[in-house]
Amino acid sequence: MQQTDTLTADSYEELMHFVEKHPICYYIMRSAIFIQVLKSLQNTKDLIRLRMAFPHVEMQDLEQILELLLKAGVISHFRAGSKDFYYTNQVGKKFLELYEKTKTKLFGKTSEDAQQI
């Protein structure tokens, strides 16, 4: 692989290689709510706390988002007592890192900045 001159090309190229290995991430990165949920799960949450973090999202939709993120392999979960807890795993953290780096380099703003517009 040839070294590129700019960080932008490197970041973009690295993200595209990641998406080639994990194709479902293409659809995840095109959805603000999926990215927001994934980012929020960098701190472990149960379904109740996740629901409180996203009150505008119906419970059924939130459960489907979690199911897709689990199938994509970017989050993991465990059961403690009667509650399921979800968190962004290493694959998800790498995806978010590449996503944010690429968004910042290509568009000059992070997803948080874009949400404030």
C-alpha positions as CSV (number, residue, x, y, z in Angstrom):
1,M,0.0,0.0,0.0
2,Q,1.4,3.4,-1.0
3,Q,1.8,6.1,1.7
4,T,-0.4,9.1,1.0
5,D,0.7,12.7,1.6
6,T,-2.1,13.8,3.8
7,L,-3.7,12.5,7.0
8,T,-7.1,13.0,5.4
9,A,-6.4,10.4,2.8
10,D,-4.8,8.0,5.4
11,S,-7.8,8.3,7.7
12,Y,-10.3,7.9,4.9
13,E,-8.4,4.9,3.5
14,E,-8.2,3.3,7.0
15,L,-12.0,3.8,7.5
16,M,-12.7,2.3,4.1
17,H,-10.6,-0.8,4.9
18,F,-12.5,-1.1,8.2
19,V,-15.8,-0.9,6.4
20,E,-14.7,-3.5,3.9
21,K,-14.1,-5.9,6.8
22,H,-17.3,-4.8,8.5
23,P,-19.8,-3.8,5.7
24,I,-22.7,-3.1,8.0
25,C,-20.7,-0.2,9.5
26,Y,-21.3,1.6,6.2
27,Y,-25.0,1.9,7.1
28,I,-24.2,2.6,10.8
29,M,-22.0,5.6,9.8
30,R,-24.8,7.0,7.6
31,S,-27.2,7.2,10.6
32,A,-26.8,9.9,13.2
33,I,-28.9,7.9,15.7
34,F,-26.8,4.8,15.3
35,I,-23.6,6.8,15.9
36,Q,-25.1,8.6,18.9
37,V,-26.2,5.3,20.5
38,L,-22.8,3.7,19.8
39,K,-21.0,6.7,21.3
40,S,-23.3,6.7,24.3
41,L,-22.4,3.1,25.0
42,Q,-18.8,3.9,25.5
43,N,-20.1,4.0,29.1
44,T,-21.9,0.8,29.9
45,K,-25.7,1.3,30.1
46,D,-28.7,-0.9,30.7
47,L,-31.8,-0.5,28.6
48,I,-33.5,1.9,31.1
49,R,-30.5,4.3,31.1
50,L,-30.2,4.1,27.4
51,R,-33.9,4.9,27.1
52,M,-33.4,7.9,29.3
53,A,-30.5,9.1,27.1
54,F,-32.7,8.8,24.0
55,P,-36.3,9.7,25.1
56,H,-37.2,10.7,21.5
57,V,-36.6,7.1,20.3
58,E,-39.3,4.5,20.8
59,M,-38.3,1.5,22.9
60,Q,-38.9,-0.9,20.0
61,D,-36.7,1.2,17.8
62,L,-34.0,1.3,20.4
63,E,-34.1,-2.5,20.8
64,Q,-33.7,-2.9,17.0
65,I,-30.8,-0.5,17.0
66,L,-29.1,-2.5,19.8
67,E,-29.8,-5.7,17.9
68,L,-28.2,-4.4,14.7
69,L,-25.2,-3.0,16.6
70,L,-24.8,-6.4,18.3
71,K,-25.0,-8.2,15.0
72,A,-22.4,-5.7,13.5
73,G,-20.1,-6.6,16.3
74,V,-19.5,-3.1,17.5
75,I,-21.2,-3.5,20.9
76,S,-21.3,-6.3,23.4
77,H,-23.6,-7.0,26.2
78,F,-23.8,-9.0,29.5
79,R,-26.5,-9.9,31.9
80,A,-26.3,-8.9,35.6
81,G,-29.2,-10.1,37.6
82,S,-32.3,-9.4,35.6
83,K,-30.8,-6.6,33.5
84,D,-28.9,-6.6,30.2
85,F,-26.1,-4.1,29.9
86,Y,-24.6,-2.9,26.7
87,Y,-21.2,-1.3,25.9
88,T,-19.0,-0.3,22.9
89,N,-16.4,-3.0,22.5
90,Q,-12.9,-2.7,21.0
91,V,-14.2,-3.1,17.4
92,G,-16.8,-0.3,18.0
93,K,-14.2,1.9,19.6
94,K,-11.9,1.5,16.6
95,F,-14.8,2.3,14.3
96,L,-15.8,5.4,16.2
97,E,-12.1,6.6,16.3
98,L,-11.8,6.2,12.5
99,Y,-15.2,7.7,11.9
100,E,-14.5,10.8,14.0
101,K,-11.0,11.2,12.6
102,T,-12.3,11.0,9.1
103,K,-15.3,13.3,9.7
104,T,-13.0,15.9,11.3
105,K,-10.4,15.7,8.5
106,L,-12.9,15.6,5.7
107,F,-15.6,18.0,6.9
108,G,-13.8,20.0,9.6
109,K,-16.3,19.2,12.4
110,T,-17.1,16.3,14.7
111,S,-20.5,14.7,15.0
112,E,-21.1,16.7,18.1
113,D,-20.4,19.9,16.2
114,A,-22.7,18.8,13.4
115,Q,-25.5,18.2,15.8
116,Q,-25.3,21.7,17.1
117,I,-26.0,23.2,13.7
